[in-house]
Amino acid sequence: MREASVHASETLIASVNRIAESALQLQWRRWPGLRESFSEPQYLNAIKDTRYHIQFLASALWAGEQALYDDYVRWVKVLFENLSLPAEWLSCSLEDVRDAIANELDTETAVQSTAVINRSLDALSTVDVAIPTYITPDQPLSALAIRYLGAALSGDRHGASRSILDAVSSGTPVRDVYTHVFQPAQLELGRLWQLNRISVAQEHCATAITELVMSQLYGEIFTAEIKDRMLVAACVGEELHEMGLRMVTDFFEMDKWNTHYLGANMPAASIVETTAERQADVLALSATMSYHIREVAEIIRMLRTDERTSDVKVLVGGYTFNTAPTLWKRVGADGFARSAQAALEIGRRLVAS
């Protein structure tokens, strides 16, 4: 079963452009005149979105995790709902991808793909498009989080910075600011964007403000103490979602580890080489999008086969691992964490074992 699903995944990745084009041809037949109504940018977006259907499907097949595709389909349904797009567009688009695969690819790939798509389609009607807020009054520092997020969304970097620096100078621990302000604020930004309540520009600006304010706290985080543990942290492949991993790295630094943060969009060979050069005890890898999980597995494979890094412990995290909590075992990691604090606790255990 594993071999069949991996074969299907690899076949889909190799054929993603052909299947996307074929699926769109089925859509044009389903809705005569639709292609002619699209501008060139709209057509290119349709191709891109159809590729996403296929890439996320390939990831779910590779991992053997139906939950990954179910979550992707739910995410798209919420997005369509808040963009006022017809609900049937999503279900029909998925059906056309399924049928294009059956028409274009081998029987085994079609069987594996059809099973995953059909299960997600069956669950589509029961998907709740409501997404609860990540900042509620009963949470610690909720008033500060609301005030901070409001300033960040309005582009008021001075007000956002002042709210945090004043709180820290009044005795609020930096760890608590990360856990109860920055983390829920970033999650709330994603929710508001998905609900079409803020623009991409607002989301990027608010994230940049958080990065700025975090850097202003580094005097509270970094010390000149001699440290005997080293963490290297990186986002895999073309992964650009780096804020969560930055927070994880800072938690290790506050725990008196040496840290080397590589950030986003890092090639596999560079990650392994840096891990060796820094003589890391732990390598933290982050993946938000599920189509990057194979890259996580490949980095871990490279690490294990290099005598300089074969004993390095690997900790993984990010949205895709939260969606499928046993996925970390599939990629060959030593541990998985949902939060910065959990990552630190697991990292401690890994080096103590």
C-alpha positions, 0 to 999 in steps of 0.5 A: 500500500505504501509503495502504491501511494508513493508511486502515485505521488511521484507520478502526480508531481512529474505530471502536475502541469499536464494534469492541471491543463487537462483538468481545466479543459474539463472545466471549460466543457462543463461551463461553456464560455467560462474560458472566454470570460477569463482575462489572462491573469485569471487564466494563469491563476486558474492554472496555479490553483489547479496545480495546488489541488494536485500538489497537495494531493501528491503530498497526502498520498506520499505521507499516507495521510488523508487528513492533509488533503481534507485540511487543504480542501477545508481551507479552500472552501473557507477561502471560496466562501469569503471571496463569494465564489460559488461553492460548486466551483470547488467540488467540480474542480476537484472532480475534474482533477480526479477525472483528468488523472483517470484519463491521463495517468496509469490505473494505480495512480488513478485508483489511489488519487480517486480514493483520497479526492472522493473522501474529501469530497464526501466530507466537503458538505459538512465542513464548517466555514466558521473559524474562531478567533485565536485571541479570546478574553480568557487568554493570558495577556489577551488585552495586550494581544488585541492592542498590539494586533490593532496597532500592527494591522493599522501599520503603527509600528511605533505604537505596536513596539511601545505596547510590547516594550512597555509591558516587558519593562513593567515585568512581563516575561519575554517568553509570555509575550512570545506565547500569548501575544506574538503567536496568537497575533500571527495566527489571527492574521492568517485567519483574517486573511483567509476570511478576506477581512485584511489584504495581503499587504496588511498581513505582510506589513503586520508580520514585518512589524512583529519581526521588528519588535522581536528584534527590539527584544533581543537585548533581553534574549541574547547573552554573552554566557558560554553555552554548550548546546547548539541549535540550527534552525531552517525552513525547508525548500521554498518554504517562506513561512518562517515566523514560527521557527524564529520564535522557536529559535529565540526560545532556545536562545533564552534557554541558554543554547547557542542558535544559528537561524538560517530562515526561509527558503534554504537548500537542503545541502546548505542546511546539512553543511551548516549543521555539520559546521556548527556541530549542532546538537539539534536541527529544527526544520519547519514546513507549513505547506504539505508539499514540502514534507518530502524535502523534510524527509530528504534533508533528514536522509542526507543528515543520517547518511553524513557521518558528521551529522548522523547523530544530530537530533531532528525536531520538526514543526509547522502547520502541516505537522500539526495537521497530521500529528504522526507525520514526523515519524514518516519523515524520520524525525526524532520529535515534533512540537506544536509550539515554541515552548513544546519545542524547547522541552522536546529539544532538552529531552532529545539531547539528554537521551 
